């Protein structure tokens, strides 16, 4: 029976039984068990086999798969007789937080109100309740009394938070009592709800909830044998992992498990040969190589390789549509001019240098440019091409040279940026909005911005963010800056700098003041408590420009007042007025 190059299989048992194409990663089981870390967190980009490996670990250790050695016959882990004794030997709790997102409030709006977190917590509680349902038969045992059964029945989607954060620890205790062995806990995509919480504006509340959950599940759990957690990002210990001092973190730069996630070049080339596609090795390397895990510098995305083989060797950006890019999009759309300039450089094939901290501190993402690059590296969009200095004993001074990972990521990123800004980044130097601004065509500027706002902005773009109350203004501010990146050769573009008696939003200072005007832009979101119309909001923006004397720096630099244009941008939801 021929091997099938099927997509979407994340269940190890289904892959074996249906003879789906599979590259043997069972050595991960042996490595993970032999390292003997109590709780391990492994971060990898999306679609790099994290979920499949978790399913493989469950099939190997779980007593639900007792005497299912047939699932591992011919695999590397089965060559070790000592490990055969471990197959099916432990109670295993397996969960995924992949679906714990989209926090709706009571009006059905995504993140529009502070209580949007309740939707996310309900999703987590449903996942926990589902795990309980799988184990409910053990409650028939005489080992448990009515109090145990009453508690067990209380674990459901509408349980209180205090029940939810301790539920997995309690289930571990019940399983140990029933089976006489401590429990292995597997948690896949742990950070999905945390990323969603940051986008939709309830990060702090989510962090408090998950901090309690992680402490009870992975630290204060006397029934825990081993814990394995996977996700994309390594969150700072100052957030949800603050008390997990026994947590072993394995990132993409770590040597541990470097070849266990993703395909190595040797594995890819062998697979191409076996599929009769050996002549495509060079093209596949150019399109899909570039990821670096530990010492392995030629790692490939499994999803892209399998898609390529299944789709008659057509070169496409297969990775682009496999999951949401909401967090990345939000950060770049609301980022400062430096971020947008760097993105443009990346799309032009250039690299850049930055300090990288693999601990993602979500509270810093609004203002820390390097934190954004760290997130892009963790997500797989960027690769490390060099580092300085090389000495390991000067780790605090290390700066990395970063570039887009490969051709697939370039195409994907180009399309994402085009979608975010509504412009063709590979096209003309100036987009229509910028041309209109240079010509002082305010009518066209309004038409352009309103069309883009209606067709491009989404509800979470213009909702309040996690860390600051002015997220709508930051979003519009960042979006307009993105439209102006192409002007950087003619203007010094700055934002949030002091001038006069305040801090302007955006200032464009021309390098040739005889040729070009200077521009001051102030953003205001309509506040019903202060203004009656958007025209009032525009007027308030101009009052602020004059009152704070934002033009003082320009005038001190020799600009005549009549060579300075001032624009107020007023926004109300997806409506915009420029004047």
Buried (B, 14 or more C-beta within 10 A) or exposed (E): EEEEBBBEBBBBBEBBEEEBBBBEBBBBBBBBBEEEBBBBBBBBBBBBBBBBBBBBBBBBBBBBBEEBBEBBEEBBBBEBEEBEEBBBBBBBBBBBBBEBBBBBBEEEBBBBBEBBBBBBBBBBBBBBBEBBEEBEEBBEEEEBEEEBEEBBEEBBBEBEBEBBBBBBBBBBBBBBBBBEBBBBBBBBBBBBBBBBBBBBBBBBBBBBBBBBBBBBBBBEBEBBBBBBBBBBBBBBBEBBBBBBEEBBBBBBBBEBBBBBBBBBBEBBBBBBEEBEBEEBBEBBBEBBBBBBBBEBBBBBBBBBBBBBBBEEBEBBBBBBEBEBBBBBBBBBBBBBBEBBBBBBBBBEEEBBEBBBBBBBBBBBBBEEBBBBBBBBBBBBBBBBBEBEEEEEEEEEEBBBBBBBBBBBBBBBBBBBBBEBBBBEBEEEEBBBBBBBBBEEBBEBBBBBBBEBBEEBBEEBBBBBBBBEEEBBBBBBBBBBBBBBBBBBEBBEBBBBEEBBEBEBBBBBBBEEBEEBBBBBBBBBBBEEEEBEEBEBBBBBBBEBBEEBBBBBBBBEEEBEEEBBBBBBBBBBEBEBBBB
